[in-house]
Amino acid sequence: MEFKQGLSQRIVIAFVLMTLLVGGAFSYGIVQAVHIMEERLVSGALRGDLDRMLLMTNMDDWRHKPEPGQLFYFSGGAGKFSLPAYLQNLPEGFQEAYHGKYSYHAYARVVAGRQYVLLQDQSDFENREQALYSVVLVGFLVSIAAAMLLGWLLARKVIEPVVRLAQQVRHRDQLLTLAPPLAPDYADDEVGQLAAAFDDTLGLLRLALEREQLFTSDVSHELRTPLMVLASSCELLLENPSLDARGKAQVLRIERATQGMRELVQAFLLLAREPEQDSALSTQHSLARIADELVQQWREPIESKGLQFIYQPGETSTHTYNAIMLHSVLGNLLRNAWHYTQSGHITLRLYAQGFAVEDSGVGIAEAEQENIFEPFVRGASARGDGLGLGLSLVRRICLSQGWQVTLSSMPPSGCRFQVNLHTH
């Protein structure tokens, strides 16, 4: 499992690791240096005391008595000076000796075949060492805490330009044509280079967005005139009394297609506008009203194909939505279901939160469902001359309106598109 830390966390971790390494090495060096120095001092003192005691000609001449906490033994000594068994065969020089729960610093010397040993209780030495260890440990822990605090404070200061740059880049006004560049606000360092890179990228995005909006607006505007000609021609043809039933059905079909194209043009125009203009200029209708209109429009084409059209209004809310956008989303999903269903049924269900379109058509493989909303992507079972833009338009509209569209399979075959109109 990969752990991802933020930049501030990495800075704090770096400070703590550096303190652990440097502080740990320094603390270890202090402990070892003090330990070695004290052993040398104790060793020198015991050697000097033992040398003075060896200058005595006999035990009656006890001018060099052991210091408090010292014990003097030698082989062949009488009484309390007799060399204990645990000290026999002790090598010459300075070392540590243990007897039961007691521990001593010992200095041993052999003179004329006789072994002399001077012991000194190392309780004070151990107490000093323990105090030293405690002081070093407390200092080490305090240094780690200080490193964490200092790292946190410095991290906030270091990443402040990065956070500010991220907020500026994330601001929606950066996509406006007159948005000021970001790089002049920062020093000529790594953050400044990052800001300059964002300026270049945002500039390309602005150009691409402007080209898309201009293209969409121009094409939509130019299509309005021929669509109006088609619509008025259909009206004139329907008023012709000599038109037979078959011709009238074809004209009605052309009229429906023309109306659908006009709605698509309006949807493209709204997508090219800013969201504020979209909400201010668009007509608002309820889901039930839009669904009723589309059911009337699509019932005849669906049933004439031999399919069963099931409409379940359910209990919808009175909330209103962008009529053109909602009409385009629901209309494209019904058209998609009609196109890819050869037998069975098409079902439209309305909910309080949205709607679902189900069909018993060829379905979409699970491996293709993730990319089916991309432009120019069609399923493996696609037929006809479609470009694969219908579902892409559905997703674009849903994203612009804050809706959510999901796709799932309907066993044994078919698809289920569900649109949630209340995502918050």
N, C-alpha and C positions, 0 to 999 in steps of 0.2 A: 504494500500500500504506500503510495507516494504522498508525503506531507508537503503542503505548500504554505509557506509562511509569507506574510507581507513584508514590505521593505523595512518598516519600522521594527518588526520582530527580528528580522535578520540582523539589523544593526545592534539591537539589544543582545542577541545571542552572541554576536562577534565580541562585544565588550565583555560579556561574562566569560566566554571561552578564553579571551586574552588574559583576564584577571585570574582565572583558574590556572593557566599555564605559568604566567609570570609570578603571581602571588604564591602559588604552590611551590615553585622552584625556590623563590626567595625565602619562604617560611622553612622549607626543608634545609636550605643552606644555613639559616640562622640556628636552627636546632642542632644540626650536626657540628657547626663551628663552636657553639657554646659547650656542647657535650665533650668535644675533643679538648678544648681549652681547660675545662674543669678537670678532666681526667689527667691532663699533664700537670696541672697545678697540684692536684692531690697526690699524684705519683711522685712529684719532686719533694713535696712536704714529707711524705712517708719515707722516702729514701733518706732524706736528711735526718729525720728522727731516728731511723734505724741505725744510721752511721754513728750518731752520738751515743746511742745505747751500747753499741759494740766497743766503744772506747773504755767502758767500765772494766776494771780489773777483777772485780767480784761483785756479787749481788749485795754485799754489805755496803758497797759504795754506790748507793742509788741516787746519784745526783741528777741523772737524766731520766726522770720518771716519765712514763707514758702520758700523753695528753688525755684530757677527758674524752671518753669514747674510744680510746685505743687499748688494745690488748697485745701483750708481748709474750711470745713463746719461743722455746728453742729445744732442740732434741737433747735429752739428757738433763733437762732442767728439773728442779725439784718443785713439788707442790703445784701451785697455780701457774708456774712457768713451764710445766711439762707440755710437750708438743702433742695436741690432740690427734686422734687417728684421722680425722677428716682433713688435716693439714699436712699430713705426712706425704712425701713424694710430690709436694707442690713445686712446680717449676720456678726457677729464679725469675725475679723481676716483678713488675706490677701486674696485678690481675684482680679478678673478683672471686670471692669465696663465699659459699653458702653453707649455713648450718641450721637446719630446721626452717623456722620462719624468719631467721635473721640473715642479712646479707652484709658483706663487708668488702671494703677495699683492702687488698692484701699486698704486702711487699715482702718477697722472700729472698734470702741470701744464704749461701753455703760458705762457711769459713772453717778451714782445717777439718773438713769432714763433718762439721756440725751445722745443722739447718736452723736458721733464725727466721722468724716470721713476725711481722708487725701488722696487726689488724686495726682497722678503723671503721666504726659503724657508719654506713653510708645512708642512714635515714635522712639526715639533713640534705645530703646531696640529692637524694631521690625527691625530697620535698621541693627543692629548688628546681629540679628538672620538671616536676609535675606543674609547678607554677608557671614555668617558662612555656611548657606545652599549652597550658590553658590560655596564656596571654597570646601566644602565636595563633591558636585556633580561633579565639574571639576576633583577633585582628583580621584573620583570613576571611571569616564569615562577614565581618563588617565591610571588608573591601569588596566582597562579592555583591553585597546589598548596595554599596555605593556605586559599583559598576553598573548594576541594573538601573538604578535611578539616573545616573549620568547618561547611560545609553538611551534611556527613554526620553530624557530631555533633549539630548542631541539629535535623536531620531526625529522627533517632532520638528526640530529646527531644520534638519537636513532635508526631510521630505516635504516640507511646507511648499516649496516651489512646485514640486511634482503634483501635490494635491491641488494646488491652485490652477496649474495647467490642465489637470484632468477636468476640473469644474468648468473651465473656459471651453475646452473642447466639447464637453458634453452639452453645453448650452445650445439650445436650438437656434439661437441667432447666428451661430457660426456658419450656418448654411446660407445666410443671406448674402446677396452680392456685395453689399457695402460693409460687410463685417471687417473690422480692423485686423491687421496681422497680429500674431501672438508673439513672435520672436523679439520685437523691440522691448517687450516688458521684462526680458530676462537677460542675465549676463551671458557673455560668450563662453559658456561652458557646456557640459553635457546636457543640462536642462535646456539651455538655449538652442543647442543643436536639435534636441527633440522637438522643441517648439517650432523651429524652422521646418522640420520634416512634417509636422502637423499642418503648417501653413501650406506646404506644397500639396499634401494629400487633400486637405479641405478645398483648396483651389480647384483641383481636379474634380472633386465631388460637386462643387458649385456649378462648374461648367457642364458636367454630365446632367445634373438636375435641371439646369436651365434649358439645355437642349431637349431633354425629355418633356418638360412642361411646354416649351414652344411647339415641339412636334405634336404633342397631344392636343394642344389648343388649336393649332392650325388645321390638323386633319379633322378634328371634331367640327370645327367651324365650317370647313369646306364641305363636309358631308351633310350638313343640315339642308342645304339647298336641294340636292337631288332627292333626299328623303322626303322633303316637303312636296316635291313634284310627284313622287311615287304615291304619297298619301292622298294628294288631291286627285290624282288620276284614278286611284281605287274608288274614291267617293263618286266620281263621275261615272265610272263603269257600273257601280252598284245601282245608280239611279237609272241606268238604261233598261227599259222594259223588255227589250228583245234578248236580254242575257238569260240563257237557260240555267238550270240548276247546277249543272256541272261547271259551267263557266263562273257562276256566282261563287261556288265553293273555292275555285282557284283564286279568284280575286280576294276573297276573304283570307285565304292563306297568305297571299302577298301582303295584304294589309296588316296581318298579325306579324309577319316577318319585318315589315317596315317599322311597325310600332316597337318591336324588340330592338331593332337597330337604333332607333331614336333614343331609346332608354340607355342603350350601351354608350352612345355618344354623350349623353348627359352624364353618365357615370364617369366616363373618361375626363370630361371637363371638370367635374367635382374633384376627381383625384389629382388633377393638375393644380387646383387651387390650394390656398393655405387652409388649415382646419378652421380658422375663425371665419373665413369667407364661406366655407362649406356649411357651417351651422347657421350662418346668418341668412343665406340665400336659398337654402333647400327647404322643400316642403316636408312636413312631419306627419306621418300616419302610423296607426297601430299595426301590430303584426297580423292581427285577425283580418283587417281590411286588405292589406297587401296579399295575404294568402287567399282570400276569397276571390280577388281579381285574377290571380294567377291560376286558381283552380278552374275558373270559367274559361280562361284562355287555353289551358292545356288539357282539359278533360276530353274534348273532341279528338285532338291528334293522338292522345294516348289510347283512347278506347277504339279509335278507328284502326289502330295497329293490332287490335286483338288483345290488349292488355287490360287488366282490372285496375282501376284507379281508386285507391282508398284514401279518403280525406277524413282525418280525425281532428276536429278543431280543439278539443280539450278545453281547459280553463286558462285562457291567456290573460295577461295583465293589460291595463289600459295605457301603459307607457307607450309613447310615440317615438319613432325613429326616423332617420333620413329615408324618405320614401323611395327615392331613386336608387340609393345604395342597397336598401333591403330588397327592393324589387329585382335588382340585378343579381344579387346573391341567390335568392330563392329561385329566380327564373333560370339561372345558369345550372343550378343543381337539378331542377326538374328536366331541363333540356338534356343534361348529361345522362340522367336516368332513362329518359325516353330513347336516346340514341343507342344506348348499350344494352337495352332490354328487349329481347325478341319474344319472350313468352313469360307468363306469370303475372306479376303485379308491380305497381309502383304505389308507395304509401307516403303520405305527407301527414306528419303528426306535429301538433302544436303543443308547447308546454308553457308554463308560466315564465321559464327562463329562456325560451327560444323555440327551436323547431328541429325536426329530423326528417330527412328524405331517404327512404329505403327502396331498394329494388331487388328483383330476382334475376338480374342480368349476368353477364359473364364474370363480373367481379374483378378485383385488382389483387394481385399476389402481394403477400406481406412484404416481400423484398422490395416491391415497387411503391408501397404506400408512403414511405418516408419522402420520396422525391416527386410524387405525383402532382404536388402543388407548384412545382417549378415551371417556369415558362418553357414551352415547346417540348414538354415531357408528356408522352402518351403511354398508356398501358400496353403490355404485350398483345392484348386482344383488341387493340384499337382498330377501327375500321373507318372508311370514309376519308374525306379530304380535310378534316379538322387539323388545326395547327397545335392543339394542346394548350390553348391560352385561356379557356373557360375557367378551369380550376385555379389557374394562376391569378386571374382577375378576382375570383372569389376570395382568395387569401389576401390579396392586396387591399380589397375593400374592408375585409374583417380587421386587418391590422390598422387601417386608417380610422376605423370607427371604434376600436377597442373591443371587438368581438372575438370569439374563439371558435374555430372550425376544426373538427376532428373527423377522422375516417376510420371505420372498422368494417370487418367482413361480416356478411350475413350468411350463415350456413343454410343449405348446402352450397349456395352460390349467391352472389350479389354483393352490394355495398350498402353502407349506412353512413351518410354524412349528417353530422349533428352540429348545429351552430348555437353557441351560447351567447345570448345578447346581453347578459348581465355577468360580467367577469369580475366585478369588484363587490 
